[in-house]
């Protein structure tokens, strides 16, 4: 029960804010209203948005599940995983939650045909890249030592590798 509450707090505080609260705020701030699609290009944008949204939600759920089961923690910096997670989607990309959240925002932008949300996704990814480089990566290196160093050297941060990373360190899971 306690783990479920920890997870709920982390998810509501972070990805829900970025993927739901901020887009709704942008919609209200700029007076954006839903419109029926006109023409093949707008229908294609909607289809691409649905695909991006689906990929983002699936990737996010898979990442979160790994943090809970293998990492024994949450996605929140105040309650991080206790173990280095290098399985599942983490075998292909080091930052799947950030990639997933950006895919959701891109999906929303395409689905709603609102370029401001595409800009929001770019700003989000830039901010997360800076956060990761300046805060998270050094923290992970201190916390997990050589296991993280080997993982960081083998797995790209943002664009997935095609072949899965093979972990040989017993401290990571």
Residue frames as a rotation matrix with the C-alpha (Angstrom) as fourth column:
UNK 1
0.567 0.824 0.000 0.00
0.824 -0.567 0.000 0.00
0.000 0.000 -1.000 0.00
UNK 2
0.450 -0.488 -0.748 2.83
0.140 -0.789 0.598 2.39
-0.882 -0.374 -0.286 0.88
UNK 3
-0.643 -0.706 0.296 4.63
0.373 0.049 0.927 1.63
-0.669 0.706 0.232 -2.42
UNK 4
-0.130 0.682 0.720 1.41
0.984 0.001 0.177 2.28
0.120 0.731 -0.671 -4.33
UNK 5
0.811 0.426 -0.402 1.02
0.507 -0.854 0.119 5.68
-0.292 -0.300 -0.908 -2.67
UNK 6
-0.013 -0.903 -0.428 4.68
0.093 -0.428 0.899 6.52
-0.996 -0.028 0.089 -3.36
UNK 7
-0.669 -0.214 0.712 4.18
0.672 0.237 0.702 5.63
-0.319 0.948 -0.015 -7.03
UNK 8
0.304 0.886 0.349 0.94
0.947 -0.321 -0.010 7.60
0.103 0.333 -0.937 -7.30
UNK 9
0.672 -0.111 -0.733 2.52
0.255 -0.894 0.370 10.71
-0.696 -0.435 -0.572 -5.78
UNK 10
-0.389 -0.916 -0.099 5.52
0.132 -0.162 0.978 10.50
-0.912 0.367 0.184 -8.12
UNK 11
-0.549 0.221 0.806 3.41
0.831 0.248 0.498 9.94
-0.090 0.943 -0.320 -11.25
UNK 12
0.572 0.818 0.050 0.96
0.820 -0.572 -0.025 12.72
0.008 0.055 -0.998 -10.43
UNK 13
0.543 -0.395 -0.741 3.70
0.178 -0.809 0.561 15.17
-0.821 -0.436 -0.369 -9.48
UNK 14
-0.421 -0.869 -0.259 5.86
-0.140 -0.220 0.965 14.61
-0.896 0.443 -0.029 -12.55
UNK 15
-0.933 -0.052 0.357 4.55
0.333 0.254 0.908 13.03
-0.138 0.966 -0.220 -15.79
UNK 16
0.035 0.995 0.091 0.90
0.994 -0.025 -0.110 13.95
-0.107 0.094 -0.990 -15.18
UNK 17
0.318 0.021 -0.948 1.95
0.251 -0.966 0.063 17.56
-0.914 -0.258 -0.312 -14.71
UNK 18
-0.588 -0.690 -0.421 4.05
-0.240 -0.349 0.906 17.56
-0.772 0.634 0.040 -17.87
UNK 19
-0.966 0.146 0.213 1.65
0.257 0.463 0.849 15.61
0.026 0.874 -0.484 -20.12
UNK 20
-0.109 0.994 0.031 -1.74
0.948 0.095 0.304 16.80
0.299 0.063 -0.952 -18.86
UNK 21
0.381 0.295 -0.876 -1.54
0.701 -0.711 0.065 19.95
-0.604 -0.639 -0.477 -16.71
UNK 22
-0.473 -0.648 -0.597 0.92
0.089 -0.709 0.700 21.87
-0.877 0.278 0.393 -18.92
UNK 23
-0.884 0.177 0.432 -0.89
0.449 0.063 0.891 21.08
0.130 0.982 -0.135 -22.21
UNK 24
0.152 0.984 -0.088 -4.22
0.971 -0.131 0.202 22.13
0.187 -0.116 -0.975 -20.65
UNK 25
0.200 -0.165 -0.966 -2.60
0.472 -0.847 0.242 25.31
-0.859 -0.505 -0.091 -19.38
UNK 26
-0.831 -0.545 -0.115 -1.18
0.133 -0.394 0.910 26.01
-0.541 0.740 0.399 -22.85
UNK 27
-0.517 0.725 0.456 -4.61
0.796 0.211 0.568 25.36
0.315 0.656 -0.686 -24.37
UNK 28
0.486 0.734 -0.475 -6.24
0.860 -0.499 0.107 27.86
-0.158 -0.460 -0.873 -22.03
UNK 29
-0.062 -0.614 -0.787 -3.39
0.379 -0.744 0.550 30.37
-0.923 -0.265 0.279 -22.23
UNK 30
-0.896 -0.377 -0.236 -3.50
-0.090 -0.366 0.926 30.50
-0.436 0.851 0.294 -26.01
UNK 31
-0.119 0.965 -0.233 -7.24
-0.692 -0.249 -0.677 29.96
-0.712 0.081 0.698 -26.43
UNK 32
-0.845 -0.244 -0.475 -6.83
-0.520 0.579 0.628 26.74
0.122 0.778 -0.617 -28.38
UNK 33
0.087 0.915 0.393 -10.02
-0.768 0.313 -0.559 24.89
-0.634 -0.253 0.730 -29.25
UNK 34
-0.497 -0.196 0.845 -10.52
0.190 0.926 0.327 21.46
-0.847 0.323 -0.423 -30.73
UNK 35
-0.007 0.458 -0.889 -11.37
-0.871 -0.440 -0.220 21.47
-0.492 0.772 0.402 -34.41
UNK 36
0.715 0.279 0.641 -12.44
0.063 0.887 -0.457 18.77
-0.697 0.367 0.616 -36.80
UNK 37
-0.359 -0.922 0.146 -9.66
0.220 0.069 0.973 17.76
-0.907 0.382 0.178 -39.20
UNK 38
0.736 0.489 -0.468 -9.73
-0.325 -0.352 -0.878 19.15
-0.594 0.798 -0.100 -42.70
UNK 39
0.571 -0.474 -0.670 -7.92
-0.756 0.016 -0.655 17.23
0.321 0.880 -0.349 -45.39
UNK 40
0.773 -0.279 -0.570 -5.57
0.186 0.958 -0.217 14.32
0.607 0.062 0.793 -45.61
UNK 41
-0.251 -0.946 0.207 -2.63
0.029 -0.221 -0.975 16.09
0.968 -0.238 0.083 -43.95
UNK 42
-0.244 0.229 0.942 -4.59
-0.911 -0.388 -0.142 16.77
0.333 -0.893 0.303 -40.78
UNK 43
0.843 0.538 -0.001 -5.86
-0.516 0.809 0.281 13.17
0.152 -0.236 0.960 -40.71
UNK 44
0.424 -0.783 -0.454 -2.27
0.289 0.592 -0.752 11.98
0.858 0.188 0.478 -41.12
UNK 45
-0.458 -0.563 0.688 -1.20
-0.442 -0.527 -0.725 14.21
0.771 -0.637 -0.008 -38.21
UNK 46
0.304 0.658 0.689 -3.95
-0.948 0.140 0.285 12.68
0.092 -0.740 0.667 -36.07
UNK 47
0.915 0.008 -0.403 -2.86
-0.056 0.992 -0.109 9.16
0.399 0.123 0.909 -37.01
UNK 48
-0.018 -0.997 -0.078 0.80
0.216 0.072 -0.974 9.98
0.976 -0.034 0.214 -36.27
UNK 49
-0.307 -0.016 0.952 -0.26
-0.776 -0.574 -0.260 11.56
0.550 -0.819 0.163 -32.98
UNK 50
0.734 0.625 0.267 -2.13
-0.672 0.607 0.424 8.42
0.103 -0.491 0.865 -31.96
UNK 51
0.659 -0.580 -0.479 0.93
0.318 0.792 -0.522 6.29
0.682 0.191 0.706 -32.77
UNK 52
-0.345 -0.837 0.426 3.27
-0.070 -0.430 -0.900 8.61
0.936 -0.340 0.090 -30.82
UNK 53
0.017 0.462 0.887 0.85
-0.946 -0.279 0.164 8.70
0.323 -0.842 0.432 -27.89
UNK 54
0.916 0.370 -0.157 0.54
-0.324 0.911 0.254 4.92
0.237 -0.182 0.954 -27.88
UNK 55
0.302 -0.895 -0.328 4.31
0.405 0.432 -0.806 4.41
0.863 0.110 0.493 -28.04
UNK 56
-0.408 -0.472 0.782 4.89
-0.404 -0.674 -0.618 6.99
0.819 -0.568 0.084 -25.31
UNK 57
0.334 0.621 0.709 2.31
-0.923 0.065 0.378 5.51
0.189 -0.781 0.595 -22.93
UNK 58
0.925 -0.027 -0.378 3.56
0.020 1.000 -0.023 1.96
0.379 0.014 0.925 -23.52
UNK 59
0.021 -0.999 -0.024 7.19
0.324 0.030 -0.946 2.96
0.946 0.012 0.324 -23.02
UNK 60
-0.282 -0.073 0.957 6.31
-0.714 -0.650 -0.260 4.92
0.641 -0.756 0.131 -19.89
UNK 61
0.705 0.618 0.349 4.36
-0.697 0.512 0.502 2.02
0.131 -0.597 0.792 -18.36
UNK 62
0.749 -0.490 -0.446 7.18
0.333 0.860 -0.386 -0.41
0.573 0.140 0.808 -19.12
UNK 63
-0.253 -0.880 0.401 9.76
0.037 -0.423 -0.905 1.96
0.967 -0.214 0.140 -17.58
UNK 64
-0.029 0.346 0.938 7.68
-0.896 -0.425 0.129 2.59
0.443 -0.837 0.322 -14.48
UNK 65
0.912 0.388 -0.132 7.12
-0.315 0.869 0.381 -1.14
0.262 -0.306 0.915 -13.98
UNK 66
0.334 -0.874 -0.353 10.89
0.475 0.480 -0.738 -1.73
0.814 0.079 0.575 -14.05
UNK 67
-0.411 -0.457 0.789 11.49
-0.398 -0.688 -0.607 1.02
0.820 -0.564 0.100 -11.49
UNK 68
0.362 0.645 0.673 8.92
-0.907 0.077 0.414 -0.57
0.215 -0.760 0.613 -9.18
UNK 69
0.980 0.153 -0.127 9.82
-0.136 0.981 0.138 -4.25
0.146 -0.118 0.982 -9.60
UNK 70
0.455 -0.876 -0.162 13.57
0.698 0.464 -0.546 -4.26
0.553 0.135 0.822 -10.18
UNK 71
-0.298 -0.667 0.683 14.57
0.162 -0.741 -0.652 -0.85
0.941 -0.083 0.329 -8.82
UNK 72
-0.060 0.375 -0.925 12.38
0.967 0.251 0.039 -0.88
0.247 -0.892 -0.378 -5.70
UNK 73
-0.644 -0.125 -0.755 11.71
0.401 -0.895 -0.194 2.84
-0.652 -0.428 0.626 -6.03
UNK 74
0.517 0.856 -0.018 9.84
0.525 -0.334 -0.783 5.48
-0.676 0.395 -0.622 -7.98
UNK 75
0.259 -0.367 0.893 10.55
0.890 -0.269 -0.369 7.80
0.376 0.890 0.257 -10.90
UNK 76
0.929 0.180 0.324 10.80
0.064 -0.939 0.337 10.76
0.365 -0.293 -0.884 -8.52
UNK 77
0.033 -0.989 0.141 14.21
-0.051 -0.142 -0.989 12.17
0.998 0.026 -0.055 -7.63
UNK 78
-0.146 -0.039 0.989 13.13
-0.930 -0.334 -0.151 12.32
0.336 -0.942 0.012 -3.97
UNK 79
0.316 0.275 0.908 12.38
-0.597 0.801 -0.035 8.55
-0.737 -0.531 0.417 -3.95
UNK 80
0.066 -0.348 -0.935 14.67
-0.986 0.119 -0.114 6.99
0.151 0.930 -0.336 -6.58
UNK 81
0.806 0.146 -0.574 15.17
-0.184 0.983 -0.009 3.29
0.563 0.112 0.819 -7.29
UNK 82
0.689 -0.545 0.478 17.44
-0.524 0.080 0.848 1.54
-0.501 -0.834 -0.230 -4.81
UNK 83
0.030 -0.647 0.762 18.99
0.388 0.710 0.588 -0.65
-0.921 0.278 0.273 -7.52
UNK 84
-0.532 -0.304 -0.791 20.35
-0.591 -0.536 0.603 0.27
-0.607 0.788 0.106 -10.94
UNK 85
0.394 0.765 0.510 17.78
0.009 0.552 -0.834 -0.79
-0.919 0.333 0.211 -13.53
UNK 86
-0.429 -0.589 -0.685 19.33
-0.750 -0.191 0.633 -2.09
-0.504 0.785 -0.360 -16.76
UNK 87
-0.782 0.272 0.561 16.65
0.404 0.906 0.124 -4.54
-0.475 0.323 -0.819 -17.92
UNK 88
0.259 0.953 0.155 13.60
0.719 -0.083 -0.690 -4.25
-0.645 0.291 -0.707 -20.15
UNK 89
0.862 0.140 0.487 13.50
0.459 -0.621 -0.635 -1.00
0.213 0.771 -0.600 -22.10
UNK 90
0.786 -0.615 -0.056 16.54
-0.452 -0.635 0.626 0.18
-0.421 -0.467 -0.778 -20.15
UNK 91
0.165 -0.717 0.677 18.61
0.459 0.663 0.591 -2.31
-0.873 0.213 0.439 -22.16
UNK 92
0.177 0.005 0.984 18.03
0.982 -0.069 -0.176 -0.10
0.067 0.998 -0.018 -25.21
UNK 93
0.014 -0.116 0.993 17.97
0.218 -0.969 -0.116 3.48
0.976 0.218 0.011 -23.88
UNK 94
-0.739 -0.435 -0.515 19.03
0.566 0.014 -0.824 5.06
0.366 -0.900 0.236 -20.56
UNK 95
-0.899 0.380 -0.218 16.22
-0.171 -0.763 -0.623 7.63
-0.403 -0.523 0.751 -20.35
UNK 96
-0.785 0.590 0.187 13.08
0.512 0.450 0.732 5.86
0.348 0.670 -0.656 -21.54
UNK 97
-0.033 0.818 -0.574 10.75
0.914 -0.208 -0.349 7.80
-0.405 -0.536 -0.741 -19.21
UNK 98
-0.265 -0.117 -0.957 11.89
-0.064 -0.988 0.138 11.12
-0.962 0.098 0.254 -20.61
UNK 99
-0.982 -0.095 -0.165 11.64
-0.173 0.090 0.981 9.81
-0.078 0.991 -0.105 -24.17
UNK 100
-0.565 0.824 -0.029 8.19
0.811 0.562 0.163 8.39
0.151 0.069 -0.986 -23.38
UNK 101
0.019 0.572 -0.820 6.93
0.636 -0.640 -0.432 11.63
-0.772 -0.513 -0.376 -21.87
UNK 102
-0.567 -0.275 -0.777 8.19
-0.360 -0.765 0.534 13.62
-0.741 0.582 0.335 -24.86
UNK 103
-0.968 0.246 0.055 6.47
0.177 0.508 0.843 11.14
0.179 0.825 -0.536 -27.20
UNK 104
-0.213 0.934 -0.288 3.21
0.948 0.125 -0.293 11.69
-0.238 -0.336 -0.911 -25.32
UNK 105
-0.026 0.168 -0.985 3.53
0.138 -0.976 -0.170 15.47
-0.990 -0.140 0.002 -25.67
UNK 106
-0.856 -0.294 -0.424 4.39
-0.381 -0.195 0.904 15.13
-0.349 0.936 0.055 -29.37
UNK 107
-0.778 0.617 0.122 1.42
0.614 0.702 0.362 12.79
0.138 0.356 -0.924 -29.76
UNK 108
0.022 0.792 -0.610 -0.86
0.751 -0.415 -0.513 15.34
-0.659 -0.447 -0.604 -28.13
UNK 109
-0.325 -0.229 -0.918 0.51
-0.243 -0.917 0.315 18.09
-0.914 0.325 0.243 -30.38
UNK 110
-0.978 -0.058 -0.199 -0.08
-0.207 0.252 0.945 16.04
-0.005 0.966 -0.259 -33.53
UNK 111
-0.592 0.804 -0.051 -3.43
0.806 0.591 -0.030 14.69
0.006 -0.059 -0.998 -32.41
UNK 112
0.259 0.686 -0.680 -4.70
0.672 -0.634 -0.383 18.15
-0.694 -0.358 -0.625 -31.55
UNK 113
0.222 -0.290 0.931 -2.71
0.903 -0.299 -0.309 19.75
0.368 0.909 0.195 -34.38
UNK 114
0.998 0.062 0.020 -1.17
0.045 -0.875 0.483 22.31
0.048 -0.481 -0.876 -32.04
UNK 115
0.387 -0.919 0.074 2.44
0.281 0.041 -0.959 23.29
0.878 0.392 0.274 -32.83
UNK 116
0.242 -0.286 0.927 2.80
-0.792 -0.611 0.018 24.88
0.561 -0.738 -0.375 -29.37
UNK 117
0.826 0.081 0.558 2.78
-0.440 0.711 0.548 21.35
-0.352 -0.698 0.623 -27.92
UNK 118
0.770 -0.633 0.082 5.54
0.532 0.566 -0.630 20.29
0.352 0.528 0.773 -30.31
UNK 119
0.122 -0.694 0.709 7.55
-0.243 -0.714 -0.657 23.25
0.962 -0.093 -0.256 -29.05
UNK 120
0.521 0.143 0.842 6.71
-0.848 -0.028 0.529 22.21
0.099 -0.989 0.106 -25.47
UNK 121
0.978 -0.182 0.105 8.09
0.172 0.980 0.096 18.73
-0.120 -0.075 0.990 -26.20
UNK 122
0.397 -0.879 0.266 11.33
0.442 -0.071 -0.894 20.22
0.805 0.472 0.360 -27.50
UNK 123
0.106 -0.303 0.947 11.67
-0.669 -0.727 -0.158 22.47
0.736 -0.616 -0.280 -24.44
UNK 124
0.812 0.267 0.519 10.91
-0.571 0.548 0.612 19.51
-0.121 -0.793 0.597 -22.17
UNK 125
0.860 -0.509 -0.029 13.55
0.476 0.822 -0.312 17.29
0.183 0.255 0.950 -23.82
UNK 126
0.149 -0.825 0.545 16.13
0.088 -0.538 -0.838 20.06
0.985 0.173 -0.007 -23.65
UNK 127
0.263 0.021 0.965 15.43
-0.866 -0.436 0.246 20.65
0.425 -0.900 -0.097 -19.96
UNK 128
0.937 0.126 0.327 15.57
-0.272 0.849 0.452 16.92
-0.221 -0.512 0.830 -19.20
UNK 129
0.640 -0.768 -0.007 18.86
0.490 0.415 -0.767 16.55
0.592 0.487 0.642 -21.08
UNK 130
-0.052 -0.638 0.768 20.40
-0.367 -0.703 -0.609 19.35
0.929 -0.314 -0.198 -19.00
UNK 131
0.506 0.320 0.801 18.94
-0.859 0.104 0.501 17.91
0.078 -0.942 0.328 -15.78
UNK 132
0.993 -0.117 -0.024 20.27
0.117 0.993 0.022 14.47
0.021 -0.024 0.999 -16.63
UNK 133
0.379 -0.914 0.141 23.75
0.413 0.031 -0.910 15.68
0.828 0.404 0.390 -17.55
UNK 134
-0.225 -0.527 0.820 24.20
-0.373 -0.730 -0.572 18.04
0.900 -0.435 -0.032 -14.61
UNK 135
-0.045 0.296 0.954 22.32
-0.998 -0.058 -0.029 16.26
0.047 -0.953 0.298 -11.82
UNK 136
0.791 0.554 0.260 21.18
-0.580 0.814 0.031 12.72
-0.195 -0.176 0.965 -12.50
UNK 137
0.710 -0.548 -0.442 24.21
0.000 0.628 -0.778 11.22
0.704 0.553 0.446 -14.26
UNK 138
-0.335 -0.875 0.349 26.70
-0.467 -0.168 -0.868 12.35
0.818 -0.454 -0.353 -11.59
UNK 139
-0.007 0.430 0.903 24.32
-0.992 0.112 -0.061 11.15
-0.127 -0.896 0.425 -8.85
UNK 140
0.925 0.366 -0.097 23.91
-0.379 0.905 -0.195 7.75
0.016 0.217 0.976 -10.52
UNK 141
0.325 -0.891 -0.317 27.67
-0.109 0.298 -0.948 7.46
0.939 0.343 -0.001 -10.98
UNK 142
-0.478 -0.481 0.735 28.22
-0.755 -0.203 -0.624 8.10
0.449 -0.853 -0.266 -7.26
UNK 143
0.226 0.691 0.687 25.39
-0.928 0.367 -0.064 5.80
-0.296 -0.623 0.724 -6.18
UNK 144
0.918 0.294 0.266 26.10
-0.204 0.925 -0.320 2.83
-0.340 0.240 0.909 -8.46
UNK 145
0.172 -0.984 0.052 29.79
-0.403 -0.022 0.915 3.28
-0.899 -0.178 -0.400 -9.32
UNK 146
-0.752 -0.639 -0.163 31.36
-0.415 0.265 0.871 1.07
-0.513 0.722 -0.464 -12.00
UNK 147
-0.452 0.662 0.598 28.05
0.686 0.687 -0.241 -0.64
-0.570 0.301 -0.764 -12.79
UNK 148
0.615 0.689 -0.385 26.56
0.310 -0.660 -0.684 2.68
-0.725 0.301 -0.619 -13.91
UNK 149
-0.019 -0.712 -0.702 29.75
-0.604 -0.551 0.576 3.70
-0.797 0.435 -0.420 -15.72
UNK 150
-0.858 -0.291 0.424 29.67
0.082 0.736 0.672 0.50
-0.507 0.611 -0.608 -17.80
UNK 151
-0.029 0.946 0.324 25.95
0.838 0.200 -0.507 0.93
-0.544 0.257 -0.799 -18.48
UNK 152
0.552 0.212 -0.807 26.35
-0.044 -0.958 -0.283 4.62
-0.833 0.192 -0.519 -19.44
UNK 153
-0.392 -0.811 -0.434 29.19
-0.569 -0.157 0.807 3.75
-0.723 0.563 -0.400 -21.80
UNK 154
-0.896 -0.007 0.444 27.19
0.242 0.830 0.502 0.97
-0.372 0.558 -0.742 -23.51
UNK 155
-0.133 0.958 0.255 23.65
0.979 0.167 -0.115 2.36
-0.152 0.234 -0.960 -23.73
UNK 156
-0.716 -0.121 0.687 22.71
0.385 -0.890 0.244 5.66
0.582 0.439 0.684 -25.41
UNK 157
-0.888 0.310 -0.338 20.76
0.194 -0.415 -0.889 8.20
-0.416 -0.855 0.308 -23.41
UNK 158
-0.328 0.773 -0.543 18.15
-0.507 -0.629 -0.590 9.31
-0.797 0.082 0.598 -25.93
UNK 159
0.210 0.372 -0.904 18.10
-0.963 0.236 -0.127 7.29
0.167 0.898 0.408 -29.16
UNK 160
0.650 0.128 0.750 17.64
-0.486 0.828 0.281 3.55
-0.585 -0.547 0.600 -28.53
UNK 161
-0.562 -0.794 -0.231 20.22
-0.779 0.414 0.472 1.01
-0.279 0.445 -0.851 -29.54
UNK 162
0.153 0.665 -0.731 18.90
-0.857 0.458 0.237 -1.88
0.493 0.590 0.640 -31.61
UNK 163
-0.029 -0.221 -0.975 20.66
0.187 0.957 -0.222 -4.69
0.982 -0.189 0.014 -29.79
UNK 164
0.876 0.455 0.162 19.92
-0.064 -0.222 0.973 -5.03
0.479 -0.862 -0.165 -26.07
UNK 165
-0.010 -0.848 0.529 22.57
-0.844 -0.277 -0.460 -4.31
0.537 -0.451 -0.713 -23.47
UNK 166
0.485 0.058 -0.873 23.83
0.238 0.951 0.196 -7.43
0.842 -0.303 0.447 -21.73
UNK 167
0.496 -0.234 0.836 24.42
-0.776 -0.552 0.306 -6.70
0.390 -0.800 -0.456 -18.07
UNK 168
0.178 -0.490 -0.853 27.15
0.215 0.865 -0.453 -8.68
0.960 -0.102 0.260 -16.34
UNK 169
-0.764 -0.451 0.461 27.19
-0.290 -0.399 -0.870 -6.80
0.576 -0.798 0.174 -13.02
UNK 170
-0.434 0.590 -0.681 25.26
0.709 0.690 0.146 -8.39
0.556 -0.420 -0.717 -10.16
UNK 171
-0.766 0.143 -0.627 24.60
0.422 -0.624 -0.657 -5.04
-0.485 -0.768 0.418 -8.43
UNK 172
-0.674 0.540 -0.505 22.36
-0.709 -0.664 0.237 -3.95
-0.208 0.518 0.830 -11.25
UNK 173
-0.511 0.545 0.665 19.14
0.323 0.839 -0.438 -5.59
-0.797 -0.009 -0.604 -12.30
